[in-house]
Amino acid sequence: MPIIQAIVLGIIQGLTEYIPVSSTAHLLLVPWLFGWQYDANTAFIFTILIQWGTLVGVVIYFWRDLISIAKAMIGGLMQRKLFGSPDARLGWFVVLATIPAVIAGLLFKKFFESIFTQPLTIAVVMVVAAGLLIAAERFGRQQRELEAMQAKDAAIIGTWQVLALLPGVSRSSATISGGMFQNFMREPAARFSFLMSIPALLGAGVVAIKDLLEVKGLLGQLAAPLAVGFVTAAISGYFTIRWLLGFLKSRPMNVFAIYRVIFGAVCIVVAVTHLR
């Protein structure tokens, strides 16, 4: 993979991981549109591992919150009071919300991976999933802050995250919408979504590293592109989080739904044309 392509994909990853437009879809469809040729195994591993760059971005942005949450969770365990403080509750809710996607990912890993090589399917999913954002804006009452979250809310939002295993849905789209369907306001729903991304991206990356090490010579081939993509994804991801949290305080997500439909429709037309 040429370094310039790794830079472009790193920037795309950072911009689209937290904006609800599907980073995975963009990392797969952009190279496909431009005719960048990678074998399926390389594309899958690079797509997953470059997400660790945005993992660094979200950790840097939320580092104070993460330290407080970690201290509260450890303190709660020592005192045998798991939900003894708001930070401890939030931390355990993130853990709870992660479980459904972990189970689904382990059970249906081959199925979800198979879609990575189907540009037309990904584009269709991207268009259809725009309806999530529109429905969340239409039906979510946006009355609640994170302090009002209960275990049931975390479990439901985590179940919505299962949809994000389909390339084109978008993890942030599914979880922010899921939070809004539970009547959380946009910005708190996005904060919880971003905190949920930490175990999700970490776990996916661990699996991808295992796959990377199993293919002889692939680590050496991808080392430089991964390093460059990682850095660009971390930087662009950090600034995207800052921008998006401010945006969602006062603006709806409809603009992202419109973008998804336009980009997905273009990809569908290209895919159908190529099939003829």
LOBADREN-318939 format. One record per residue (C-alpha): residue number from 1; chain; x, y, z. Coordinates in nm, 2 decimals. Example, Ala and Ser with C-alpha at 12.3 -4.5 7.8 and 13.67 -1.06 7.14 Angstrom:
# LOBADREN-318939
1, A, 1.23, -0.45, 0.78
2, A, 1.37, -0.11, 0.71
//
This chain:
# LOBADREN-318939
1, A, 0.00, 0.00, 0.00
2, A, 0.15, 0.34, -0.10
3, A, 0.21, 0.58, 0.18
4, A, 0.00, 0.85, 0.02
5, A, -0.30, 0.62, 0.01
6, A, -0.24, 0.53, 0.38
7, A, -0.24, 0.90, 0.46
8, A, -0.57, 0.96, 0.28
9, A, -0.73, 0.66, 0.45
10, A, -0.60, 0.77, 0.79
11, A, -0.76, 1.11, 0.74
12, A, -1.08, 0.95, 0.62
13, A, -1.09, 0.71, 0.92
14, A, -1.04, 1.00, 1.16
15, A, -1.31, 1.21, 1.00
16, A, -1.57, 0.93, 0.97
17, A, -1.52, 0.71, 1.28
18, A, -1.72, 0.94, 1.51
19, A, -1.93, 1.13, 1.25
20, A, -2.23, 0.90, 1.19
21, A, -2.15, 0.82, 0.83
22, A, -1.96, 0.48, 0.86
23, A, -1.58, 0.48, 0.86
24, A, -1.57, 0.12, 0.75
25, A, -1.78, 0.19, 0.45
26, A, -1.55, 0.48, 0.35
27, A, -1.23, 0.28, 0.41
28, A, -1.37, 0.01, 0.18
29, A, -1.56, 0.22, -0.08
30, A, -1.31, 0.50, -0.14
31, A, -1.03, 0.26, -0.25
32, A, -1.28, 0.08, -0.46
33, A, -1.40, 0.40, -0.63
34, A, -1.04, 0.50, -0.71
35, A, -0.94, 0.16, -0.82
36, A, -0.68, 0.10, -0.54
37, A, -0.62, -0.27, -0.55
38, A, -0.56, -0.46, -0.22
39, A, -0.63, -0.83, -0.15
40, A, -0.93, -0.89, 0.08
41, A, -0.72, -1.00, 0.38
42, A, -0.50, -0.69, 0.36
43, A, -0.79, -0.45, 0.32
44, A, -0.98, -0.61, 0.62
45, A, -0.67, -0.60, 0.86
46, A, -0.57, -0.25, 0.76
47, A, -0.93, -0.12, 0.80
48, A, -0.96, -0.26, 1.15
49, A, -0.61, -0.17, 1.28
50, A, -0.61, 0.19, 1.15
51, A, -0.91, 0.24, 1.38
52, A, -0.67, 0.22, 1.67
53, A, -0.55, 0.57, 1.56
54, A, -0.90, 0.71, 1.64
55, A, -0.89, 0.51, 1.96
56, A, -0.59, 0.71, 2.06
57, A, -0.78, 1.03, 1.96
58, A, -1.08, 0.95, 2.18
59, A, -0.86, 0.85, 2.48
60, A, -0.67, 1.18, 2.46
61, A, -0.99, 1.38, 2.44
62, A, -1.16, 1.20, 2.73
63, A, -0.85, 1.12, 2.94
64, A, -0.97, 1.31, 3.25
65, A, -1.31, 1.14, 3.23
66, A, -1.14, 0.80, 3.18
67, A, -0.91, 0.84, 3.48
68, A, -1.21, 0.94, 3.70
69, A, -1.41, 0.64, 3.57
70, A, -1.12, 0.40, 3.62
71, A, -1.06, 0.52, 3.98
72, A, -1.43, 0.51, 4.06
73, A, -1.47, 0.15, 3.92
74, A, -1.16, 0.03, 4.11
75, A, -1.28, 0.20, 4.43
76, A, -1.62, 0.05, 4.39
77, A, -1.48, -0.30, 4.35
78, A, -1.27, -0.26, 4.66
79, A, -1.56, -0.13, 4.86
80, A, -1.80, -0.39, 4.70
81, A, -2.02, -0.11, 4.57
82, A, -2.01, -0.14, 4.19
83, A, -2.24, 0.15, 4.14
84, A, -2.13, 0.36, 4.43
85, A, -2.07, 0.68, 4.23
86, A, -2.19, 0.83, 3.90
87, A, -1.85, 0.77, 3.73
88, A, -1.85, 0.40, 3.84
89, A, -2.20, 0.36, 3.71
90, A, -2.10, 0.51, 3.38
91, A, -1.80, 0.28, 3.35
92, A, -2.00, -0.03, 3.42
93, A, -2.27, 0.08, 3.18
94, A, -2.00, 0.11, 2.90
95, A, -1.90, -0.25, 2.99
96, A, -2.26, -0.37, 2.98
97, A, -2.32, -0.19, 2.65
98, A, -2.02, -0.36, 2.49
99, A, -2.14, -0.72, 2.56
100, A, -2.41, -0.76, 2.28
101, A, -2.17, -0.67, 2.00
102, A, -1.89, -0.89, 2.14
103, A, -2.13, -1.19, 2.14
104, A, -2.27, -1.12, 1.79
105, A, -1.92, -1.06, 1.66
106, A, -1.79, -1.39, 1.79
107, A, -2.09, -1.58, 1.66
108, A, -2.12, -1.43, 1.32
109, A, -1.76, -1.31, 1.24
110, A, -1.74, -1.49, 0.91
111, A, -2.07, -1.35, 0.79
112, A, -1.98, -0.99, 0.87
113, A, -1.63, -1.02, 0.72
114, A, -1.78, -1.16, 0.40
115, A, -1.96, -0.82, 0.34
116, A, -1.63, -0.64, 0.34
117, A, -1.58, -0.76, -0.02
118, A, -1.93, -0.65, -0.15
119, A, -1.92, -0.27, -0.24
120, A, -2.28, -0.27, -0.37
121, A, -2.41, -0.42, -0.04
122, A, -2.22, -0.18, 0.17
123, A, -2.35, 0.12, -0.03
124, A, -2.71, 0.00, 0.00
125, A, -2.67, -0.05, 0.38
126, A, -2.52, 0.30, 0.40
127, A, -2.83, 0.45, 0.23
128, A, -3.08, 0.25, 0.43
129, A, -2.91, 0.32, 0.76
130, A, -2.96, 0.69, 0.70
131, A, -3.31, 0.62, 0.82
132, A, -3.17, 0.56, 1.17
133, A, -3.06, 0.92, 1.20
134, A, -3.38, 1.06, 1.06
135, A, -3.59, 0.84, 1.29
136, A, -3.38, 0.93, 1.60
137, A, -3.44, 1.30, 1.53
138, A, -3.81, 1.24, 1.47
139, A, -3.90, 1.01, 1.76
140, A, -3.63, 1.08, 2.03
141, A, -3.76, 1.32, 2.29
142, A, -3.41, 1.44, 2.39
143, A, -3.49, 1.50, 2.75
144, A, -3.22, 1.30, 2.94
145, A, -2.86, 1.35, 3.05
146, A, -2.61, 1.07, 3.11
147, A, -2.67, 1.10, 3.49
148, A, -3.02, 0.96, 3.43
149, A, -2.89, 0.64, 3.25
150, A, -3.00, 0.30, 3.39
151, A, -2.87, -0.04, 3.32
152, A, -3.16, -0.11, 3.08
153, A, -3.06, 0.19, 2.87
154, A, -2.70, 0.07, 2.84
155, A, -2.81, -0.27, 2.74
156, A, -3.05, -0.14, 2.47
157, A, -2.79, 0.10, 2.33
158, A, -2.54, -0.19, 2.33
159, A, -2.79, -0.40, 2.13
160, A, -2.81, -0.12, 1.87
161, A, -2.44, -0.14, 1.84
162, A, -2.47, -0.49, 1.70
163, A, -2.61, -0.33, 1.38
164, A, -2.27, -0.15, 1.34
165, A, -2.10, -0.49, 1.27
166, A, -2.26, -0.45, 0.92
167, A, -2.02, -0.23, 0.71
168, A, -2.22, 0.08, 0.62
169, A, -2.43, 0.12, 0.93
170, A, -2.17, 0.31, 1.14
171, A, -2.11, 0.24, 1.51
172, A, -2.16, 0.60, 1.61
173, A, -2.48, 0.62, 1.40
174, A, -2.62, 0.31, 1.56
175, A, -2.53, 0.40, 1.92
176, A, -2.61, 0.77, 1.91
177, A, -2.94, 0.69, 1.75
178, A, -3.00, 0.42, 2.01
179, A, -2.93, 0.67, 2.28
180, A, -3.17, 0.92, 2.13
181, A, -3.44, 0.65, 2.10
182, A, -3.40, 0.62, 2.48
183, A, -3.47, 1.00, 2.49
184, A, -3.12, 1.11, 2.57
185, A, -3.01, 1.44, 2.42
186, A, -2.78, 1.43, 2.12
187, A, -2.46, 1.55, 2.29
188, A, -2.49, 1.31, 2.59
189, A, -2.58, 1.02, 2.36
190, A, -2.27, 1.10, 2.15
191, A, -2.05, 1.11, 2.46
192, A, -2.17, 0.77, 2.57
193, A, -2.12, 0.64, 2.21
194, A, -1.76, 0.77, 2.21
195, A, -1.69, 0.61, 2.54
196, A, -1.84, 0.28, 2.41
197, A, -1.60, 0.30, 2.11
198, A, -1.29, 0.24, 2.34
199, A, -1.36, -0.13, 2.42
200, A, -1.52, -0.18, 2.08
201, A, -1.21, -0.06, 1.88
202, A, -0.97, -0.22, 2.13
203, A, -1.13, -0.56, 2.09
204, A, -1.16, -0.54, 1.71
205, A, -0.79, -0.44, 1.69
206, A, -0.68, -0.73, 1.90
207, A, -0.85, -0.97, 1.67
208, A, -0.70, -0.80, 1.36
209, A, -0.35, -0.82, 1.51
210, A, -0.40, -1.19, 1.55
211, A, -0.50, -1.22, 1.18
212, A, -0.21, -1.00, 1.08
213, A, 0.05, -1.22, 1.26
214, A, -0.10, -1.53, 1.10
215, A, -0.02, -1.42, 0.74
216, A, 0.35, -1.46, 0.67
217, A, 0.52, -1.14, 0.56
218, A, 0.21, -0.92, 0.59
219, A, 0.33, -0.74, 0.90
220, A, 0.64, -0.62, 0.71
221, A, 0.44, -0.50, 0.42
222, A, 0.18, -0.31, 0.62
223, A, 0.41, -0.17, 0.90
224, A, 0.48, 0.17, 0.73
225, A, 0.13, 0.23, 0.59
226, A, -0.02, 0.13, 0.93
227, A, 0.21, 0.37, 1.12
228, A, 0.13, 0.66, 0.89
229, A, -0.24, 0.59, 0.88
230, A, -0.25, 0.55, 1.26
231, A, -0.10, 0.89, 1.32
232, A, -0.32, 1.07, 1.07
233, A, -0.63, 0.89, 1.21
234, A, -0.54, 0.99, 1.56
235, A, -0.50, 1.36, 1.48
236, A, -0.81, 1.39, 1.26
237, A, -1.01, 1.18, 1.50
238, A, -0.93, 1.40, 1.80
239, A, -1.04, 1.72, 1.62
240, A, -1.35, 1.55, 1.48
241, A, -1.47, 1.46, 1.83
242, A, -1.42, 1.82, 1.94
243, A, -1.61, 1.95, 1.65
244, A, -1.90, 1.70, 1.65
245, A, -1.98, 1.73, 2.03
246, A, -2.02, 2.11, 1.97
247, A, -2.22, 2.06, 1.66
248, A, -2.47, 1.82, 1.82
249, A, -2.55, 2.05, 2.11
250, A, -2.77, 2.26, 1.88
251, A, -2.79, 2.10, 1.54
252, A, -2.97, 1.78, 1.42
253, A, -2.81, 1.49, 1.24
254, A, -3.02, 1.52, 0.93
255, A, -2.72, 1.66, 0.73
256, A, -2.53, 1.34, 0.79
257, A, -2.83, 1.13, 0.67
258, A, -2.84, 1.34, 0.35
259, A, -2.47, 1.29, 0.30
260, A, -2.50, 0.91, 0.35
261, A, -2.78, 0.89, 0.09
262, A, -2.58, 1.09, -0.17
263, A, -2.25, 0.91, -0.12
264, A, -2.42, 0.57, -0.10
265, A, -2.63, 0.64, -0.42
266, A, -2.32, 0.74, -0.61
267, A, -2.15, 0.41, -0.51
268, A, -2.47, 0.21, -0.60
269, A, -2.47, 0.37, -0.95
270, A, -2.10, 0.29, -1.00
271, A, -2.15, -0.06, -0.88
272, A, -2.45, -0.13, -1.10
273, A, -2.28, 0.02, -1.40
274, A, -1.98, -0.21, -1.35
275, A, -2.21, -0.51, -1.32
276, A, -2.34, -0.45, -1.67
//
